Amino acid sequence: MEELFNRLNTQGLVLTSIPRRSYAFFIDDLIVSFLMFVAFYSSFSNAKTVEEVIIITNNLFLYIVLLKVIYHTFFVWQYGATMGKMLFKMRVVDANTFYNLSFTQSLIRAIVRVFSEAVFYLGFLWGVLSPTKQTWHDKACGSIVIDV
Protein backbone atom coordinates (compact mmCIF):
# COMPACT_ATOMS: atom_id res chain seq x y z
CA MET A 1 0.00 0.00 0.00
CA GLU A 2 2.80 2.40 0.88
CA GLU A 3 4.41 1.65 -2.47
CA LEU A 4 1.15 2.57 -4.26
CA PHE A 5 1.01 5.93 -2.46
CA ASN A 6 4.66 6.62 -3.32
CA ARG A 7 4.07 5.83 -7.01
CA LEU A 8 0.94 8.01 -7.04
CA ASN A 9 2.90 10.90 -5.52
CA THR A 10 5.76 10.43 -7.98
CA GLN A 11 3.31 10.59 -10.91
CA GLY A 12 1.37 13.51 -9.37
CA LEU A 13 -1.82 11.43 -9.17
CA VAL A 14 -4.52 11.60 -6.51
CA LEU A 15 -7.07 8.97 -5.52
CA THR A 16 -10.64 10.12 -6.06
CA SER A 17 -12.65 10.80 -2.91
CA ILE A 18 -15.53 8.54 -1.96
CA PRO A 19 -18.13 11.35 -2.19
CA ARG A 20 -17.10 12.11 -5.81
CA ARG A 21 -17.25 8.42 -6.66
CA SER A 22 -20.75 8.35 -5.13
CA TYR A 23 -21.90 11.20 -7.37
CA ALA A 24 -20.60 9.37 -10.44
CA PHE A 25 -22.34 6.20 -9.26
CA PHE A 26 -25.63 8.09 -9.04
CA ILE A 27 -25.23 9.54 -12.55
CA ASP A 28 -24.35 6.13 -14.00
CA ASP A 29 -27.37 4.51 -12.37
CA LEU A 30 -29.60 7.26 -13.77
CA ILE A 31 -28.20 6.63 -17.25
CA VAL A 32 -28.72 2.86 -17.01
CA SER A 33 -32.25 3.37 -15.65
CA PHE A 34 -33.07 5.77 -18.48
CA LEU A 35 -31.75 3.29 -21.06
CA MET A 36 -33.86 0.51 -19.54
CA PHE A 37 -36.93 2.72 -19.53
CA VAL A 38 -36.41 3.66 -23.19
CA ALA A 39 -35.71 0.06 -24.23
CA PHE A 40 -38.81 -1.25 -22.47
CA TYR A 41 -41.03 1.81 -22.75
CA SER A 42 -43.97 -0.16 -24.13
CA SER A 43 -43.96 -2.46 -21.09
CA PHE A 44 -43.72 0.41 -18.61
CA SER A 45 -46.30 2.56 -20.41
CA ASN A 46 -48.91 -0.19 -20.01
CA ALA A 47 -48.42 -0.34 -16.24
CA LYS A 48 -51.31 1.19 -14.35
CA THR A 49 -50.07 0.87 -10.76
CA VAL A 50 -46.81 1.04 -8.86
CA GLU A 51 -47.13 -2.69 -8.21
CA GLU A 52 -47.24 -3.37 -11.95
CA VAL A 53 -44.09 -1.27 -12.46
CA ILE A 54 -42.36 -3.30 -9.72
CA ILE A 55 -43.43 -6.57 -11.34
CA ILE A 56 -42.16 -5.40 -14.74
CA THR A 57 -38.87 -4.31 -13.19
CA ASN A 58 -38.49 -7.67 -11.42
CA ASN A 59 -39.17 -9.49 -14.69
CA LEU A 60 -36.44 -7.40 -16.37
CA PHE A 61 -33.87 -8.03 -13.62
CA LEU A 62 -31.50 -10.06 -15.80
CA TYR A 63 -31.69 -7.44 -18.57
CA ILE A 64 -30.88 -4.72 -16.05
CA VAL A 65 -27.86 -6.66 -14.77
CA LEU A 66 -26.70 -7.36 -18.32
CA LEU A 67 -27.06 -3.70 -19.31
CA LYS A 68 -25.08 -2.59 -16.23
CA VAL A 69 -22.29 -5.05 -17.01
CA ILE A 70 -22.16 -3.99 -20.67
CA TYR A 71 -22.28 -0.26 -19.82
CA HIS A 72 -19.53 -0.40 -17.20
CA THR A 73 -17.33 -2.82 -19.15
CA PHE A 74 -17.51 -0.84 -22.39
CA PHE A 75 -16.90 2.63 -20.96
CA VAL A 76 -14.16 1.64 -18.52
CA TRP A 77 -12.40 -0.45 -21.19
CA GLN A 78 -12.68 2.11 -24.01
CA TYR A 79 -12.47 5.41 -22.15
CA GLY A 80 -11.11 4.57 -18.70
CA ALA A 81 -14.30 5.94 -17.16
CA THR A 82 -18.06 5.70 -17.27
CA MET A 83 -20.07 8.76 -18.22
CA GLY A 84 -20.57 9.61 -14.55
CA LYS A 85 -16.86 9.38 -13.88
CA MET A 86 -16.10 11.48 -16.97
CA LEU A 87 -18.50 14.14 -15.73
CA PHE A 88 -16.70 14.30 -12.39
CA LYS A 89 -13.24 14.09 -14.00
CA MET A 90 -11.99 10.75 -12.75
CA ARG A 91 -10.51 7.65 -14.35
CA VAL A 92 -10.29 3.96 -13.54
CA VAL A 93 -6.73 2.73 -14.01
CA ASP A 94 -4.68 -0.37 -13.34
CA ALA A 95 -3.15 0.02 -9.87
CA ASN A 96 0.24 -1.21 -11.11
CA THR A 97 0.66 0.58 -14.43
CA PHE A 98 -1.76 3.53 -14.14
CA TYR A 99 -2.99 2.68 -17.66
CA ASN A 100 -6.56 1.91 -18.70
CA LEU A 101 -7.87 -1.52 -17.83
CA SER A 102 -7.89 -4.37 -20.31
CA PHE A 103 -11.19 -5.76 -21.56
CA THR A 104 -10.92 -8.69 -19.13
CA GLN A 105 -10.17 -6.42 -16.17
CA SER A 106 -13.10 -4.16 -17.15
CA LEU A 107 -15.45 -7.13 -17.43
CA ILE A 108 -14.38 -8.57 -14.07
CA ARG A 109 -14.79 -5.13 -12.49
CA ALA A 110 -18.30 -4.74 -13.93
CA ILE A 111 -19.44 -8.20 -12.81
CA VAL A 112 -18.07 -7.85 -9.29
CA ARG A 113 -19.59 -4.34 -9.12
CA VAL A 114 -23.07 -5.82 -9.68
CA PHE A 115 -22.32 -8.43 -7.00
CA SER A 116 -21.21 -5.64 -4.62
CA GLU A 117 -24.55 -3.92 -5.12
CA ALA A 118 -26.53 -7.13 -4.64
CA VAL A 119 -24.87 -7.87 -1.30
CA PHE A 120 -26.23 -4.77 0.42
CA TYR A 121 -23.54 -2.55 -1.13
CA LEU A 122 -20.92 -4.13 1.14
CA GLY A 123 -18.35 -4.00 -1.66
CA PHE A 124 -18.78 -0.23 -1.78
CA LEU A 125 -18.59 0.06 2.01
CA TRP A 126 -15.27 -1.76 1.77
CA GLY A 127 -14.00 1.14 -0.37
CA VAL A 128 -15.08 3.66 2.24
CA LEU A 129 -13.04 1.82 4.87
CA SER A 130 -10.02 1.11 2.65
CA PRO A 131 -7.04 3.52 2.75
CA THR A 132 -6.65 3.05 -1.02
CA LYS A 133 -10.42 3.58 -1.52
CA GLN A 134 -10.62 0.29 -3.41
CA THR A 135 -14.03 -1.37 -3.53
CA TRP A 136 -14.45 -5.11 -4.05
CA HIS A 137 -14.66 -4.54 -7.80
CA ASP A 138 -11.43 -2.51 -7.72
CA LYS A 139 -9.67 -5.22 -5.70
CA ALA A 140 -10.96 -7.98 -8.01
CA CYS A 141 -9.39 -6.48 -11.12
CA GLY A 142 -6.50 -4.54 -9.59
CA SER A 143 -7.80 -1.04 -10.28
CA ILE A 144 -7.88 2.31 -8.53
CA VAL A 145 -9.87 5.45 -9.33
CA ILE A 146 -7.91 8.66 -9.73
CA ASP A 147 -8.68 12.33 -10.38
CA VAL A 148 -7.81 13.72 -13.80
Backbone as CSV, one residue per row, in Angstrom:
resi,resn,N_x,N_y,N_z,CA_x,CA_y,CA_z,C_x,C_y,C_z
1,MET,0.829,-1.190,0.000,0.000,0.000,0.000,0.878,1.260,0.000
2,GLU,1.901,1.243,0.816,2.803,2.398,0.878,3.449,2.643,-0.483
3,GLU,3.802,1.542,-1.145,4.409,1.649,-2.472,3.447,2.321,-3.459
4,LEU,2.157,1.959,-3.378,1.153,2.573,-4.257,1.103,4.078,-4.020
5,PHE,1.065,4.498,-2.771,1.009,5.932,-2.463,2.261,6.656,-2.947
6,ASN,3.407,6.016,-2.824,4.655,6.618,-3.320,4.612,6.785,-4.841
7,ARG,4.142,5.749,-5.548,4.066,5.830,-7.007,3.037,6.874,-7.451
8,LEU,1.929,6.979,-6.727,0.936,8.015,-7.036,1.552,9.402,-6.869
9,ASN,2.256,9.605,-5.765,2.902,10.904,-5.520,3.934,11.222,-6.581
10,THR,4.731,10.233,-6.958,5.759,10.428,-7.982,5.140,10.866,-9.308
11,GLN,3.995,10.280,-9.648,3.308,10.595,-10.905,2.409,11.834,-10.782
12,GLY,2.248,12.356,-9.579,1.372,13.511,-9.372,-0.101,13.142,-9.463
13,LEU,-0.444,11.913,-9.092,-1.822,11.432,-9.171,-2.464,11.405,-7.792
14,VAL,-3.776,11.572,-7.771,-4.523,11.603,-6.513,-5.696,10.639,-6.620
15,LEU,-5.904,9.843,-5.574,-7.074,8.967,-5.524,-8.334,9.818,-5.415
16,THR,-9.369,9.401,-6.096,-10.643,10.121,-6.056,-11.332,9.881,-4.716
17,SER,-11.950,10.919,-4.191,-12.645,10.800,-2.905,-13.908,9.951,-3.059
18,ILE,-14.324,9.363,-1.969,-15.531,8.537,-1.958,-16.784,9.359,-2.307
19,PRO,-16.945,10.580,-1.787,-18.127,11.352,-2.191,-18.203,11.584,-3.709
20,ARG,-17.079,11.896,-4.346,-17.097,12.106,-5.806,-17.435,10.819,-6.530
21,ARG,-16.911,9.706,-6.047,-17.251,8.416,-6.658,-18.745,8.138,-6.497
22,SER,-19.315,8.541,-5.366,-20.751,8.347,-5.126,-21.593,9.157,-6.102
23,TYR,-21.177,10.375,-6.395,-21.904,11.201,-7.366,-21.875,10.550,-8.742
24,ALA,-20.718,10.042,-9.137,-20.597,9.368,-10.439,-21.465,8.121,-10.472
25,PHE,-21.498,7.384,-9.374,-22.342,6.195,-9.256,-23.803,6.558,-9.511
26,PHE,-24.245,7.636,-8.882,-25.625,8.093,-9.036,-25.934,8.434,-10.493
27,ILE,-25.043,9.161,-11.144,-25.233,9.539,-12.551,-25.286,8.287,-13.423
28,ASP,-24.375,7.359,-13.199,-24.350,6.128,-13.996,-25.629,5.318,-13.811
29,ASP,-26.122,5.235,-12.585,-27.371,4.509,-12.365,-28.552,5.212,-13.033
30,LEU,-28.547,6.536,-13.049,-29.597,7.265,-13.769,-29.551,6.958,-15.263
31,ILE,-28.363,6.912,-15.824,-28.203,6.629,-17.252,-28.698,5.218,-17.572
32,VAL,-28.286,4.231,-16.778,-28.722,2.856,-17.012,-30.231,2.744,-16.853
33,SER,-30.797,3.398,-15.852,-32.246,3.374,-15.648,-32.974,3.999,-16.831
34,PHE,-32.457,5.107,-17.321,-33.066,5.767,-18.485,-33.023,4.847,-19.705
35,LEU,-31.870,4.211,-19.928,-31.747,3.292,-21.065,-32.729,2.127,-20.948
36,MET,-32.891,1.601,-19.747,-33.857,0.511,-19.538,-35.281,0.993,-19.804
37,PHE,-35.591,2.183,-19.328,-36.933,2.721,-19.534,-37.214,2.913,-21.023
38,VAL,-36.246,3.448,-21.748,-36.414,3.658,-23.185,-36.557,2.317,-23.907
39,ALA,-35.689,1.363,-23.556,-35.709,0.063,-24.230,-37.016,-0.684,-23.983
40,PHE,-37.588,-0.520,-22.817,-38.806,-1.253,-22.468,-39.976,-0.306,-22.208
41,TYR,-39.984,0.794,-22.932,-41.025,1.811,-22.750,-42.427,1.229,-22.898
42,SER,-42.618,0.386,-23.900,-43.965,-0.161,-24.133,-44.448,-0.963,-22.932
43,SER,-43.567,-1.698,-22.287,-43.956,-2.462,-21.094,-44.316,-1.526,-19.947
44,PHE,-43.467,-0.513,-19.720,-43.718,0.407,-18.614,-44.934,1.294,-18.863
45,SER,-45.170,1.667,-20.119,-46.302,2.559,-20.413,-47.646,1.873,-20.192
46,ASN,-47.661,0.546,-20.240,-48.908,-0.191,-20.014,-49.200,-0.408,-18.536
47,ALA,-48.235,-0.150,-17.681,-48.425,-0.338,-16.242,-49.383,0.720,-15.705
48,LYS,-50.300,0.277,-14.890,-51.306,1.191,-14.349,-51.088,1.501,-12.870
49,THR,-50.315,0.665,-12.186,-50.073,0.874,-10.763,-48.575,0.731,-10.474
50,VAL,-48.200,1.172,-9.295,-46.805,1.042,-8.857,-46.437,-0.444,-8.774
51,GLU,-47.378,-1.258,-8.323,-47.130,-2.691,-8.206,-46.814,-3.303,-9.568
52,GLU,-47.507,-2.862,-10.608,-47.236,-3.367,-11.955,-45.847,-2.945,-12.429
53,VAL,-45.437,-1.736,-12.108,-44.087,-1.274,-12.464,-43.043,-2.136,-11.749
54,ILE,-43.285,-2.453,-10.484,-42.361,-3.296,-9.719,-42.280,-4.691,-10.335
55,ILE,-43.412,-5.245,-10.713,-43.430,-6.575,-11.339,-42.662,-6.554,-12.659
56,ILE,-42.877,-5.520,-13.459,-42.157,-5.398,-14.740,-40.657,-5.296,-14.480
57,THR,-40.284,-4.474,-13.525,-38.867,-4.306,-13.187,-38.261,-5.626,-12.722
58,ASN,-38.986,-6.366,-11.884,-38.491,-7.667,-11.421,-38.325,-8.645,-12.584
59,ASN,-39.251,-8.605,-13.527,-39.166,-9.486,-14.689,-37.989,-9.121,-15.600
60,LEU,-37.556,-7.874,-15.530,-36.443,-7.397,-16.366,-35.105,-7.441,-15.636
61,PHE,-35.065,-8.043,-14.463,-33.874,-8.030,-13.623,-32.618,-8.463,-14.379
62,LEU,-32.685,-9.579,-15.080,-31.496,-10.057,-15.802,-31.059,-9.088,-16.890
63,TYR,-32.022,-8.441,-17.560,-31.685,-7.441,-18.572,-30.999,-6.229,-17.935
64,ILE,-31.478,-5.852,-16.758,-30.876,-4.720,-16.047,-29.432,-5.052,-15.670
65,VAL,-29.218,-6.235,-15.134,-27.862,-6.665,-14.766,-26.974,-6.700,-16.002
66,LEU,-27.476,-7.279,-17.083,-26.697,-7.365,-18.318,-26.350,-5.972,-18.848
67,LEU,-27.316,-5.058,-18.840,-27.061,-3.699,-19.307,-26.003,-3.010,-18.441
68,LYS,-26.086,-3.189,-17.121,-25.081,-2.589,-16.229,-23.693,-3.134,-16.538
69,VAL,-23.592,-4.439,-16.732,-22.290,-5.048,-17.014,-21.749,-4.534,-18.348
70,ILE,-22.596,-4.482,-19.361,-22.161,-3.988,-20.673,-21.740,-2.521,-20.584
71,TYR,-22.562,-1.695,-19.958,-22.278,-0.256,-19.816,-20.932,-0.031,-19.135
72,HIS,-20.756,-0.634,-17.966,-19.526,-0.403,-17.200,-18.312,-1.010,-17.894
73,THR,-18.462,-2.193,-18.452,-17.333,-2.819,-19.151,-16.903,-1.962,-20.333
74,PHE,-17.844,-1.592,-21.174,-17.506,-0.844,-22.388,-16.832,0.486,-22.064
75,PHE,-17.441,1.287,-21.220,-16.900,2.626,-20.964,-15.560,2.591,-20.218
76,VAL,-15.432,1.709,-19.249,-14.161,1.637,-18.524,-13.064,1.100,-19.447
77,TRP,-13.398,0.116,-20.270,-12.403,-0.448,-21.189,-12.002,0.559,-22.268
78,GLN,-12.976,1.213,-22.890,-12.685,2.108,-24.012,-12.196,3.493,-23.592
79,TYR,-12.757,4.028,-22.518,-12.470,5.411,-22.148,-11.804,5.570,-20.776
80,GLY,-11.694,4.482,-20.031,-11.114,4.570,-18.700,-12.071,5.136,-17.672
81,ALA,-13.310,5.371,-18.076,-14.296,5.943,-17.157,-15.697,5.798,-17.742
82,THR,-16.662,5.660,-16.853,-18.056,5.704,-17.271,-18.442,7.165,-17.502
83,MET,-19.631,7.381,-17.989,-20.072,8.764,-18.222,-20.104,9.557,-16.921
84,GLY,-20.549,8.929,-15.847,-20.568,9.607,-14.547,-19.172,9.990,-14.092
85,LYS,-18.239,9.079,-14.269,-16.858,9.381,-13.883,-16.266,10.466,-14.783
86,MET,-16.589,10.433,-16.070,-16.096,11.484,-16.972,-16.617,12.848,-16.528
87,LEU,-17.887,12.889,-16.162,-18.501,14.144,-15.727,-17.780,14.724,-14.506
88,PHE,-17.375,13.849,-13.606,-16.698,14.297,-12.389,-15.173,14.199,-12.483
89,LYS,-14.677,14.038,-13.710,-13.244,14.088,-14.002,-12.425,13.096,-13.175
90,MET,-12.752,11.822,-13.381,-11.990,10.751,-12.753,-11.792,9.626,-13.747
91,ARG,-10.821,8.766,-13.465,-10.510,7.649,-14.352,-10.242,6.400,-13.544
92,VAL,-10.613,5.263,-14.124,-10.293,3.964,-13.540,-9.025,3.479,-14.228
93,VAL,-7.997,3.176,-13.442,-6.728,2.732,-14.013,-6.227,1.490,-13.278
94,ASP,-5.346,0.773,-13.947,-4.682,-0.369,-13.339,-3.800,0.160,-12.204
95,ALA,-3.886,-0.454,-11.040,-3.146,0.022,-9.869,-1.634,-0.147,-10.008
96,ASN,-1.202,-1.000,-10.923,0.243,-1.210,-11.105,0.830,-0.323,-12.186
97,THR,0.095,-0.134,-13.281,0.655,0.581,-14.432,0.108,1.993,-14.597
98,PHE,-1.036,2.262,-13.991,-1.763,3.528,-14.139,-2.292,3.726,-15.560
99,TYR,-2.386,2.642,-16.328,-2.991,2.685,-17.661,-4.425,2.184,-17.570
100,ASN,-5.183,2.414,-18.656,-6.558,1.913,-18.703,-6.582,0.403,-18.523
101,LEU,-7.703,-0.088,-18.044,-7.869,-1.521,-17.827,-8.034,-2.254,-19.150
102,SER,-7.648,-3.507,-19.154,-7.890,-4.371,-20.314,-9.376,-4.719,-20.355
103,PHE,-9.790,-5.341,-21.446,-11.187,-5.762,-21.556,-11.535,-6.730,-20.424
104,THR,-10.658,-7.691,-20.174,-10.917,-8.689,-19.133,-11.024,-8.034,-17.762
105,GLN,-10.108,-7.132,-17.454,-10.173,-6.418,-16.168,-11.475,-5.630,-16.058
106,SER,-11.867,-4.962,-17.147,-13.098,-4.159,-17.146,-14.320,-5.045,-16.941
107,LEU,-14.332,-6.197,-17.581,-15.451,-7.130,-17.433,-15.530,-7.664,-16.009
108,ILE,-14.402,-8.074,-15.457,-14.385,-8.570,-14.070,-14.865,-7.477,-13.123
109,ARG,-14.396,-6.258,-13.339,-14.792,-5.131,-12.492,-16.304,-4.911,-12.555
110,ALA,-16.864,-4.967,-13.755,-18.303,-4.741,-13.925,-19.133,-5.844,-13.266
111,ILE,-18.694,-7.081,-13.407,-19.441,-8.204,-12.812,-19.381,-8.142,-11.291
112,VAL,-18.205,-7.911,-10.749,-18.068,-7.847,-9.290,-18.793,-6.619,-8.746
113,ARG,-18.862,-5.550,-9.529,-19.593,-4.344,-9.120,-21.074,-4.665,-8.903
114,VAL,-21.663,-5.421,-9.818,-23.069,-5.822,-9.676,-23.235,-6.685,-8.425
115,PHE,-22.288,-7.588,-8.207,-22.325,-8.427,-7.004,-22.237,-7.555,-5.743
116,SER,-21.365,-6.550,-5.764,-21.208,-5.644,-4.620,-22.516,-4.927,-4.297
117,GLU,-23.252,-4.560,-5.325,-24.552,-3.921,-5.118,-25.544,-4.906,-4.521
118,ALA,-25.544,-6.130,-5.043,-26.525,-7.133,-4.639,-26.353,-7.570,-3.191
119,VAL,-25.138,-7.467,-2.673,-24.866,-7.871,-1.300,-24.878,-6.627,-0.403
120,PHE,-25.997,-5.920,-0.445,-26.234,-4.768,0.424,-25.161,-3.688,0.314
121,TYR,-24.560,-3.562,-0.855,-23.537,-2.550,-1.129,-22.296,-2.708,-0.244
122,LEU,-22.079,-3.912,0.268,-20.917,-4.129,1.144,-19.596,-3.915,0.405
123,GLY,-19.568,-4.222,-0.884,-18.351,-3.997,-1.663,-17.994,-2.529,-1.761
124,PHE,-19.012,-1.679,-1.750,-18.782,-0.234,-1.784,-18.355,0.262,-0.398
125,LEU,-18.970,-0.293,0.643,-18.586,0.065,2.006,-17.115,-0.279,2.249
126,TRP,-16.674,-1.372,1.662,-15.266,-1.763,1.766,-14.366,-0.621,1.279
127,GLY,-14.769,0.027,0.179,-13.998,1.142,-0.368,-13.957,2.337,0.565
128,VAL,-15.038,2.556,1.282,-15.082,3.664,2.244,-14.074,3.417,3.363
129,LEU,-13.922,2.164,3.755,-13.040,1.817,4.872,-11.594,1.551,4.450
130,SER,-11.352,1.435,3.158,-10.020,1.115,2.651,-9.172,2.378,2.495
131,PRO,-7.910,2.360,2.935,-7.042,3.525,2.752,-6.812,3.858,1.272
132,THR,-6.855,2.827,0.418,-6.654,3.047,-1.018,-7.981,3.309,-1.738
133,LYS,-9.080,3.320,-0.982,-10.420,3.584,-1.516,-10.826,2.558,-2.574
134,GLN,-10.298,1.344,-2.453,-10.619,0.288,-3.408,-11.830,-0.506,-2.936
135,THR,-12.837,-0.563,-3.782,-14.027,-1.370,-3.530,-13.706,-2.820,-3.886
136,TRP,-14.672,-3.715,-3.670,-14.449,-5.112,-4.055,-14.143,-5.214,-5.545
137,HIS,-14.878,-4.433,-6.351,-14.658,-4.544,-7.798,-13.301,-3.970,-8.205
138,ASP,-12.793,-3.004,-7.464,-11.430,-2.511,-7.717,-10.405,-3.580,-7.333
139,LYS,-10.593,-4.181,-6.166,-9.667,-5.220,-5.705,-9.658,-6.399,-6.674
140,ALA,-10.839,-6.800,-7.153,-10.957,-7.984,-8.008,-10.179,-7.859,-9.301
141,CYS,-10.077,-6.650,-9.824,-9.394,-6.478,-11.121,-8.103,-5.677,-11.008
142,GLY,-7.741,-5.271,-9.799,-6.498,-4.545,-9.591,-6.544,-3.105,-10.078
143,SER,-7.660,-2.422,-9.822,-7.803,-1.037,-10.278,-7.875,-0.061,-9.112
144,ILE,-7.648,1.193,-9.437,-7.877,2.314,-8.530,-8.578,3.397,-9.353
145,VAL,-9.203,4.331,-8.654,-9.873,5.454,-9.325,-9.130,6.717,-8.944
146,ILE,-8.709,7.465,-9.966,-7.911,8.664,-9.730,-8.592,9.898,-10.337
147,ASP,-8.220,11.058,-9.815,-8.675,12.329,-10.378,-7.883,12.616,-11.653
148,VAL,-8.518,13.287,-12.589,-7.811,13.721,-13.800,-7.943,15.223,-13.956
